[in-house]
Amino acid sequence: MIPFDYDLFFTCSLLELMARKTLQKRGALVTLLGKKIVAHIYSHADVLHCEPIEKTAETFIEMCNVPQGDFDNISSCKFTVPTYWDIGKVYTRLIQDVNDGDLIDTLFTVYTSITSDLICNFNSAFYYQSRDAIKFYYYEFAGPKQTSTASGR
């Protein structure tokens, strides 16, 4: 069993909070931030978590000039909205389960895949699925080959 990566958990939870605050799709947010910023957050998560996560989110939103989007999956949710910590845990487990090399590259592949859109559809039960079921879906329908062909890369 892979040990839980708490720095990755903080990073994913922070990304979720930032996306909610700016109404950005998760893939769009990581693309806007870029690998250098996301890698910085991950490598400094042990220090960044000492501040309130809301403050850290605001700092990176302002520093990176993240624009306001129109993806509001919170107000359209008909059920209980999972916390950004809950969704951060889902992303962390998936990234750990499918990582085959560079963690930040894997994070970007996961966040820009169609699996990310399913995780963020809070009117579905996808994010409640078992760790193995989400991993299976990712490999079967949304892995790196499907992501790269879908985006035209």
C-alpha positions as CSV (number, residue, x, y, z in Angstrom):
1,M,0.0,0.0,0.0
2,I,1.2,3.4,-0.9
3,P,1.7,5.7,2.1
4,F,-0.6,8.7,2.0
5,D,1.1,11.8,0.7
6,Y,0.0,14.6,3.0
7,D,1.8,17.3,0.9
8,L,-0.1,16.2,-2.1
9,F,-3.3,16.2,-0.1
10,F,-2.7,19.8,0.9
11,T,-1.8,20.7,-2.7
12,C,-5.0,19.1,-4.1
13,S,-7.2,20.6,-1.4
14,L,-5.7,24.0,-2.0
15,L,-6.3,23.7,-5.8
16,E,-9.9,22.7,-5.1
17,L,-10.4,25.7,-2.8
18,M,-8.8,28.0,-5.4
19,A,-11.0,26.6,-8.2
20,R,-14.1,27.1,-6.1
21,K,-13.2,30.7,-5.2
22,T,-12.4,31.6,-8.8
23,L,-15.1,29.4,-10.5
24,Q,-12.5,27.7,-12.6
25,K,-12.6,24.1,-13.9
26,R,-9.9,22.2,-12.2
27,G,-8.0,21.5,-15.4
28,A,-8.2,25.1,-16.4
29,L,-6.8,26.2,-13.0
30,V,-3.8,24.0,-13.0
31,T,-3.1,25.1,-16.6
32,L,-3.3,28.7,-15.6
33,L,-1.0,28.2,-12.6
34,G,1.5,26.1,-14.5
35,K,3.7,23.3,-13.4
36,K,6.3,25.6,-11.7
37,I,3.7,27.1,-9.3
38,V,2.0,23.8,-8.6
39,A,5.4,22.2,-8.0
40,H,6.3,25.1,-5.6
41,I,3.0,24.6,-3.7
42,Y,3.7,20.8,-3.4
43,S,7.3,21.2,-2.4
44,H,6.5,23.9,0.2
45,A,3.2,22.3,1.5
46,D,4.8,21.5,4.9
47,V,5.2,25.3,5.4
48,L,2.2,26.6,3.5
49,H,-0.2,24.5,5.6
50,C,0.8,26.6,8.7
51,E,-1.3,29.5,7.5
52,P,-5.1,29.2,7.1
53,I,-5.7,27.5,3.7
54,E,-8.1,30.3,2.7
55,K,-5.3,32.9,3.1
56,T,-2.9,30.7,1.1
57,A,-5.5,30.3,-1.6
58,E,-6.1,34.1,-1.9
59,T,-2.3,34.7,-2.0
60,F,-1.8,32.3,-5.0
61,I,-5.0,33.6,-6.7
62,E,-3.7,37.2,-6.5
63,M,-0.1,36.4,-7.2
64,C,-0.9,34.3,-10.3
65,N,-3.7,36.7,-11.5
66,V,-6.2,33.8,-11.7
67,P,-9.3,35.2,-13.5
68,Q,-12.8,34.7,-12.4
69,G,-14.5,31.9,-14.4
70,D,-18.0,30.7,-14.7
71,F,-17.9,27.1,-13.5
72,D,-20.1,27.1,-10.4
73,N,-20.5,23.5,-9.4
74,I,-21.3,24.5,-5.8
75,S,-24.5,26.5,-6.3
76,S,-25.8,24.0,-8.9
77,C,-25.3,21.1,-6.4
78,K,-28.6,19.6,-5.4
79,F,-27.1,17.6,-2.5
80,T,-24.6,18.1,0.3
81,V,-21.4,19.7,-1.2
82,P,-18.3,17.8,-0.3
83,T,-15.6,19.9,1.3
84,Y,-12.4,20.9,-0.5
85,W,-10.6,18.5,1.9
86,D,-12.9,15.7,0.7
87,I,-12.2,16.3,-2.9
88,G,-8.5,16.9,-2.2
89,K,-8.4,13.4,-0.8
90,V,-10.1,11.9,-3.9
91,Y,-7.5,13.6,-6.2
92,T,-4.6,12.6,-3.9
93,R,-5.5,8.9,-4.0
94,L,-6.1,8.9,-7.7
95,I,-2.8,10.7,-8.4
96,Q,-0.9,8.3,-6.1
97,D,-2.6,5.3,-7.7
98,V,-1.7,6.2,-11.3
99,N,1.6,8.0,-10.8
100,D,4.3,6.2,-12.8
101,G,7.1,8.8,-12.6
102,D,6.9,12.6,-12.1
103,L,4.2,13.4,-9.6
104,I,3.5,16.9,-10.9
105,D,3.2,15.6,-14.5
106,T,0.7,13.0,-13.2
107,L,-1.2,15.7,-11.3
108,F,-1.6,17.7,-14.5
109,T,-2.7,14.6,-16.5
110,V,-5.3,13.7,-13.9
111,Y,-6.6,17.3,-13.5
112,T,-6.9,17.8,-17.2
113,S,-8.6,14.4,-17.8
114,I,-12.3,13.8,-18.1
115,T,-12.1,12.0,-14.8
116,S,-11.6,15.4,-13.2
117,D,-14.9,16.7,-14.6
118,L,-16.6,13.6,-13.2
119,I,-15.1,14.2,-9.7
120,C,-16.3,17.8,-9.8
121,N,-19.9,16.9,-10.7
122,F,-21.3,17.0,-7.2
123,N,-24.7,16.0,-8.5
124,S,-23.3,12.6,-9.3
125,A,-21.9,10.0,-7.0
126,F,-18.7,9.5,-8.9
127,Y,-16.5,11.1,-6.2
128,Y,-18.0,8.7,-3.7
129,Q,-16.9,5.7,-5.7
130,S,-14.2,3.4,-4.2
131,R,-10.6,4.2,-4.8
132,D,-10.3,1.2,-7.1
133,A,-13.4,2.1,-9.1
134,I,-12.1,5.7,-9.8
135,K,-8.7,4.3,-10.7
136,F,-10.3,1.8,-13.1
137,Y,-12.4,4.4,-14.8
138,Y,-9.3,6.7,-15.2
139,Y,-7.3,3.9,-16.8
140,E,-10.2,2.6,-18.9
141,F,-11.6,5.9,-20.2
142,A,-9.5,8.9,-19.2
143,G,-5.9,7.9,-19.0
144,P,-3.0,9.7,-20.7
145,K,-3.8,8.3,-24.2
146,Q,-7.4,9.4,-24.0
147,T,-6.4,12.8,-22.5
148,S,-3.8,13.6,-25.1
149,T,-6.0,12.6,-28.1
150,A,-9.0,14.4,-26.7
151,S,-7.1,17.6,-26.4
152,G,-5.4,17.3,-29.8
153,R,-1.9,17.1,-28.4
